[in-house]
Amino acid sequence: MAFVRGKLDGLSNRQAVIAAGYSLAGAKQQGTNLMKHPGIRAELLKGGFDLEISQRAVAVMFRRSAGRWEAASPAMPKRVYSSAIEFLVDAMNCEDLPVSLRIRFAAALLPYQHRKMGG
C-alpha cells in the first residue's frame, strides 16, 4: 500500500496520504484514521516502523519552564537548555534515544539551521 510505503520512507501521516493518492481535503484526518487501522499498523511493524514514537512523544521530551527549556528525559546530556535549538542539537546527537526520534529532532532543527533556497 502506498500509504505504508510513504510512512516507512519517513513521511508524515498527511504527506503519506497525499502521496498515496488521497485528496488534499481531509488528508490529515485520513492519515490519522489510516494509522489506527490494524492492517496498516501490522504492515508498518513488519517494515520496522516504530509505532511508539509519535509527535506527542517528541513534545514531552522537553518543556519550557521559566523561560528555559528543560529536558524531560534522563537520557539527555544536560537538564536545562537556554534555547530550543540547543536542545534539538543535543537530542539529535543523543545516542541513548531511538534513531527514529533523533531523525525527527534533526528534521525539526532544519528550518533553524538552513534557510530556504531560492525564495
N, CA, C and O of each residue as an XYZ file, in Angstrom:
476
protein
N       0.838     -1.180      0.000
C       0.000      0.000      0.000
C       0.885      1.246      0.000
O       1.902      1.295      0.692
N       0.495      2.228     -0.766
C       1.294      3.446     -0.928
C       1.420      4.235      0.373
O       2.462      4.834      0.637
N       0.370      4.238      1.181
C       0.429      4.956      2.455
C       1.519      4.358      3.343
O       2.305      5.091      3.943
N       1.566      3.048      3.424
C       2.568      2.364      4.247
C       3.970      2.664      3.721
O       4.879      2.936      4.505
N       4.151      2.618      2.409
C       5.468      2.941      1.829
C       5.886      4.360      2.204
O       7.041      4.604      2.551
N       4.942      5.285      2.130
C       5.238      6.670      2.484
C       5.661      6.813      3.935
O       6.618      7.525      4.242
N       4.950      6.138      4.826
C       5.295      6.196      6.249
C       6.665      5.578      6.498
O       7.456      6.106      7.280
N       6.944      4.465      5.835
C       8.246      3.815      6.010
C       9.376      4.673      5.446
O      10.525      4.554      5.871
N       9.046      5.536      4.492
C      10.042      6.453      3.929
C      10.204      7.715      4.769
O      11.020      8.577      4.443
N       9.428      7.829      5.851
C       9.588      8.954      6.762
C       8.623     10.107      6.565
O       8.800     11.170      7.159
N       7.601      9.912      5.737
C       6.626     10.981      5.531
C       5.696     11.103      6.735
O       5.481     10.140      7.471
N       5.154     12.297      6.918
C       4.133     12.483      7.949
C       2.863     11.766      7.496
O       2.758     11.353      6.341
N       1.908     11.621      8.398
C       0.642     10.979      8.019
C       0.013     11.698      6.832
O      -0.395     11.064      5.860
N      -0.063     13.017      6.914
C      -0.685     13.817      5.852
C       0.061     13.639      4.528
O      -0.558     13.430      3.485
N       1.384     13.722      4.576
C       2.180     13.578      3.357
C       2.020     12.190      2.747
O       1.942     12.051      1.526
N       1.973     11.164      3.592
C       1.822      9.798      3.096
C       0.452      9.596      2.456
O       0.330      8.882      1.461
N      -0.573     10.218      3.021
C      -1.921     10.130      2.454
C      -1.948     10.772      1.070
O      -2.505     10.207      0.129
N      -1.351     11.939      0.952
C      -1.319     12.645     -0.335
C      -0.505     11.841     -1.354
O      -0.904     11.711     -2.511
N       0.635     11.307     -0.918
C       1.468     10.500     -1.813
C       0.739      9.234     -2.268
O       1.001      8.710     -3.351
N      -0.172      8.755     -1.431
C      -0.937      7.550     -1.774
C      -2.097      7.855     -2.715
O      -2.806      6.948     -3.151
N      -2.288      9.138     -3.026
C      -3.310      9.494     -3.995
C      -4.632      9.958     -3.416
O      -5.593     10.169     -4.156
N      -4.691     10.117     -2.110
C      -5.919     10.617     -1.496
C      -6.043     12.120     -1.748
O      -5.076     12.779     -2.130
N      -7.222     12.639     -1.532
C      -7.496     14.060     -1.723
C      -6.759     14.901     -0.684
O      -6.543     14.467      0.448
N      -6.378     16.108     -1.088
C      -5.767     17.042     -0.143
C      -6.742     17.417      0.968
O      -6.354     17.589      2.123
N      -8.003     17.539      0.599
C      -9.028     17.890      1.582
C      -9.177     16.740      2.575
O      -9.511     15.618      2.192
N      -8.937     17.018      3.807
C      -9.089     16.000      4.840
C      -7.933     15.020      4.930
O      -8.065     13.966      5.551
N      -6.798     15.354      4.316
C      -5.660     14.426      4.301
C      -5.131     14.153      5.708
O      -4.740     13.030      6.025
N      -5.121     15.178      6.540
C      -4.611     14.994      7.903
C      -5.492     14.008      8.677
O      -4.986     13.106      9.344
N      -6.801     14.188      8.583
C      -7.727     13.295      9.280
C      -7.658     11.881      8.706
O      -7.704     10.901      9.449
N      -7.548     11.782      7.387
C      -7.449     10.468      6.755
C      -6.184      9.749      7.220
O      -6.200      8.539      7.446
N      -5.092     10.495      7.360
C      -3.851      9.900      7.855
C      -4.002      9.364      9.265
O      -3.509      8.283      9.586
N      -4.683     10.124     10.100
C      -4.941      9.676     11.472
C      -5.777      8.406     11.468
O      -5.500      7.465     12.212
N      -6.798      8.386     10.629
C      -7.661      7.202     10.541
C      -6.886      5.982     10.043
O      -7.039      4.884     10.577
N      -6.060      6.177      9.026
C      -5.289      5.054      8.487
C      -4.304      4.505      9.519
O      -4.074      3.297      9.582
N      -3.727      5.387     10.321
C      -2.768      4.931     11.334
C      -3.437      4.101     12.428
O      -2.759      3.376     13.157
N      -4.743      4.199     12.546
C      -5.475      3.407     13.538
C      -5.896      2.045     12.989
O      -6.308      1.170     13.751
N      -5.795      1.865     11.690
C      -6.244      0.624     11.053
C      -5.285     -0.519     11.408
O      -4.079     -0.402     11.191
N      -5.815     -1.626     11.953
C      -4.946     -2.738     12.384
C      -4.086     -3.319     11.262
O      -2.934     -3.684     11.496
N      -4.626     -3.407     10.061
C      -3.858     -3.957      8.944
C      -2.676     -3.073      8.574
O      -1.586     -3.563      8.278
N      -2.900     -1.784      8.596
C      -1.823     -0.841      8.278
C      -0.775     -0.858      9.383
O       0.425     -0.841      9.109
N      -1.227     -0.892     10.617
C      -0.285     -0.952     11.739
C       0.580     -2.215     11.648
O       1.779     -2.174     11.925
N      -0.031     -3.322     11.263
C       0.716     -4.578     11.126
C       1.765     -4.464     10.024
O       2.898     -4.915     10.192
N       1.387     -3.861      8.898
C       2.339     -3.692      7.794
C       3.488     -2.762      8.196
O       4.641     -3.000      7.838
N       3.165     -1.715      8.933
C       4.207     -0.794      9.391
C       5.175     -1.499     10.336
O       6.387     -1.302     10.251
N       4.642     -2.311     11.226
C       5.502     -3.056     12.148
C       6.407     -4.025     11.393
O       7.585     -4.171     11.721
N       5.847     -4.687     10.377
C       6.656     -5.601      9.551
C       7.797     -4.858      8.875
O       8.890     -5.396      8.697
N       7.525     -3.616      8.503
C       8.539     -2.801      7.835
C       9.526     -2.148      8.783
O      10.435     -1.443      8.344
N       9.358     -2.376     10.084
C      10.292     -1.826     11.065
C       9.922     -0.450     11.590
O      10.742      0.208     12.230
N       8.702     -0.006     11.329
C       8.255      1.309     11.794
C       8.009      1.262     13.294
O       7.393      0.322     13.796
N       8.485      2.269     14.007
C       8.316      2.337     15.458
C       7.029      3.093     15.769
O       6.996      4.323     15.728
N       5.972      2.349     16.080
C       4.674      2.966     16.341
C       4.637      3.734     17.658
O       3.747      4.557     17.869
N       5.582      3.477     18.531
C       5.579      4.145     19.835
C       6.087      5.576     19.750
O       5.768      6.400     20.607
N       6.871      5.875     18.731
C       7.397      7.227     18.583
C       6.361      8.057     17.841
O       5.983      7.729     16.716
N       5.918      9.099     18.452
C       4.922      9.964     17.830
C       5.296     11.410     18.094
O       6.224     11.697     18.851
N       4.577     12.304     17.474
C       4.862     13.713     17.710
C       4.610     14.076     19.163
O       5.297     14.935     19.717
N       3.627     13.427     19.788
C       3.393     13.701     21.203
C       4.584     13.262     22.035
O       4.926     13.911     23.023
N       5.221     12.160     21.642
C       6.400     11.691     22.370
C       7.520     12.717     22.268
O       8.238     12.957     23.238
N       7.668     13.319     21.098
C       8.682     14.357     20.923
C       8.348     15.552     21.810
O       9.233     16.123     22.447
N       7.080     15.927     21.850
C       6.671     17.096     22.624
C       6.927     16.923     24.115
O       7.251     17.896     24.795
N       6.792     15.721     24.635
C       7.005     15.537     26.069
C       8.477     15.344     26.418
O       8.821     15.228     27.594
N       9.339     15.307     25.422
C      10.765     15.172     25.698
C      11.335     16.440     26.325
O      12.353     16.388     27.014
N      10.693     17.561     26.094
C      11.156     18.794     26.717
C       9.974     19.697     27.006
O       8.916     19.573     26.389
N      10.162     20.600     27.943
C       9.110     21.553     28.283
C       9.760     22.893     28.604
O      10.917     22.961     29.020
N       9.004     23.931     28.404
C       9.503     25.273     28.689
C       9.102     25.627     30.114
O       7.933     25.526     30.488
N      10.076     26.039     30.895
C       9.821     26.380     32.290
C      10.621     27.622     32.648
O      11.847     27.633     32.543
N       9.930     28.649     33.064
C      10.569     29.904     33.477
C      11.516     30.435     32.402
O      12.620     30.887     32.706
N      11.081     30.377     31.151
C      11.876     30.926     30.061
C      13.032     30.060     29.607
O      13.813     30.476     28.751
N      13.160     28.870     30.157
C      14.246     27.964     29.776
C      13.649     26.637     29.341
O      12.532     26.290     29.726
N      14.396     25.904     28.542
C      13.946     24.592     28.081
C      14.533     23.529     28.995
O      15.737     23.517     29.248
N      13.681     22.637     29.489
C      14.131     21.559     30.368
C      13.897     20.222     29.692
O      12.835     19.977     29.120
N      14.895     19.368     29.764
C      14.752     18.025     29.214
C      13.944     17.187     30.184
O      14.214     17.175     31.385
N      12.959     16.492     29.662
C      12.140     15.620     30.496
C      12.676     14.194     30.481
O      12.155     13.324     31.179
N      13.703     13.957     29.698
C      14.276     12.620     29.579
C      15.637     12.568     30.261
O      16.471     13.446     30.037
N      15.875     11.561     31.085
C      17.192     11.446     31.725
C      18.298     11.098     30.729
O      19.480     11.178     31.065
N      17.922     10.713     29.509
C      18.924     10.355     28.502
C      19.650     11.581     27.955
O      20.730     11.459     27.378
N      19.066     12.747     28.133
C      19.659     13.958     27.575
C      20.916     14.349     28.352
O      20.971     14.181     29.570
N      21.931     14.874     27.647
C      23.196     15.212     28.307
C      23.083     16.343     29.329
O      23.813     16.356     30.320
N      22.181     17.284     29.096
C      22.006     18.391     30.036
C      20.566     18.405     30.518
O      19.679     17.868     29.853
N      20.337     19.001     31.640
C      18.981     19.077     32.184
C      18.255     20.339     31.728
O      17.051     20.303     31.474
N      18.974     21.449     31.622
C      18.355     22.722     31.267
C      19.035     23.284     30.024
O      20.259     23.247     29.900
N      18.229     23.801     29.112
C      18.725     24.364     27.858
C      18.264     25.807     27.740
O      17.147     26.145     28.132
N      19.122     26.651     27.201
C      18.777     28.065     27.066
C      17.940     28.336     25.821
O      17.319     29.393     25.714
N      17.917     27.395     24.880
C      17.111     27.583     23.673
C      16.643     26.234     23.142
O      17.216     25.187     23.447
N      15.602     26.292     22.351
C      15.094     25.070     21.723
C      16.121     24.507     20.749
O      16.243     23.290     20.608
N      16.852     25.375     20.085
C      17.862     24.918     19.124
C      18.948     24.116     19.830
O      19.362     23.060     19.352
N      19.401     24.618     20.957
C      20.420     23.904     21.732
C      19.902     22.518     22.140
O      20.627     21.526     22.069
N      18.649     22.472     22.561
C      18.049     21.193     22.934
C      17.976     20.253     21.735
O      18.340     19.081     21.838
N      17.506     20.768     20.596
C      17.353     19.928     19.407
C      18.685     19.345     18.949
O      18.747     18.189     18.532
N      19.739     20.130     19.023
C      21.066     19.638     18.631
C      21.494     18.494     19.552
O      21.956     17.455     19.080
N      21.341     18.685     20.860
C      21.712     17.621     21.797
C      20.838     16.382     21.608
O      21.335     15.257     21.650
N      19.542     16.589     21.401
C      18.633     15.455     21.218
C      18.978     14.688     19.947
O      18.950     13.458     19.930
N      19.299     15.411     18.896
C      19.656     14.783     17.626
C      20.923     13.932     17.781
O      21.061     12.895     17.131
N      21.826     14.367     18.627
C      23.106     13.669     18.801
C      23.123     12.682     19.963
O      24.136     12.020     20.186
N      22.035     12.572     20.702
C      21.982     11.701     21.882
C      21.842     10.237     21.458
O      20.797      9.829     20.951
N      22.880      9.468     21.666
C      22.888      8.069     21.227
C      21.963      7.174     22.046
O      21.681      6.047     21.639
N      21.485      7.657     23.192
C      20.578      6.859     24.019
C      19.141      6.887     23.500
O      18.320      6.067     23.910
N      18.833      7.818     22.608
C      17.483      7.927     22.054
C      17.370      7.079     20.789
O      18.365      6.866     20.097
N      16.161      6.590     20.480
C      15.976      5.802     19.256
C      16.298      6.638     18.014
O      16.050      7.844     17.984
N      16.844      5.993     17.011
C      17.230      6.688     15.781
C      16.033      7.398     15.156
O      16.163      8.519     14.664
N      14.874      6.756     15.174
C      13.697      7.380     14.562
C      13.349      8.699     15.252
O      12.902      9.639     14.596
N      13.547      8.773     16.543
C      13.283     10.012     17.274
C      14.367     11.047     16.988
O      14.077     12.236     16.856
N      15.606     10.594     16.895
C      16.710     11.510     16.586
C      16.529     12.129     15.203
O      16.871     13.292     14.989
N      15.996     11.359     14.275
C      15.729     11.881     12.930
C      14.665     12.972     12.996
O      14.765     13.981     12.299
N      13.658     12.773     13.825
C      12.620     13.801     13.977
C      13.193     15.090     14.553
O      12.823     16.187     14.133
N      14.095     14.952     15.515
C      14.730     16.142     16.075
C      15.559     16.851     15.004
O      15.555     18.079     14.923
N      16.261     16.084     14.192
C      17.061     16.680     13.116
C      16.164     17.423     12.130
O      16.497     18.521     11.684
N      15.037     16.826     11.796
C      14.100     17.473     10.873
C      13.534     18.758     11.480
O      13.350     19.752     10.776
N      13.261     18.736     12.769
C      12.742     19.933     13.437
C      13.791     21.040     13.475
O      13.450     22.222     13.504
N      15.039     20.665     13.475
C      16.139     21.624     13.547
C      16.437     22.282     12.198
O      16.962     23.395     12.158
N      16.112     21.617     11.109
C      16.469     22.111      9.774
C      16.073     23.565      9.501
O      16.909     24.331      9.022
N      14.837     23.971      9.784
C      14.483     25.364      9.466
C      15.324     26.396     10.221
O      15.475     27.529      9.766
N      15.861     26.010     11.355
C      16.672     26.933     12.144
C      18.120     26.983     11.672
O      18.812     27.979     11.884
N      18.572     25.922     11.039
C      19.965     25.829     10.633
C      20.201     26.140      9.157
O      21.298     26.550      8.777
N      19.187     25.948      8.329
C      19.351     26.132      6.886
C      18.202     26.976      6.352
O      17.033     26.625      6.514
N      18.537     28.073      5.727
C      17.473     28.912      5.189
C      16.956     28.315      3.884
O      17.651     27.554      3.212
N      15.746     28.670      3.549
C      15.107     28.168      2.342
C      15.845     28.688      1.112
O      16.145     29.878      1.016
N      16.129     27.807      0.191
C      16.855     28.183     -1.023
C      15.887     28.724     -2.076
O      14.764     28.239     -2.208
N      16.329     29.715     -2.807
C      15.571     30.223     -3.943
C      14.352     31.050     -3.594
O      13.545     31.352     -4.473
N      14.196     31.422     -2.348
C      12.981     32.146     -2.015
C      13.171     33.405     -1.372
O      12.199     34.089     -1.053
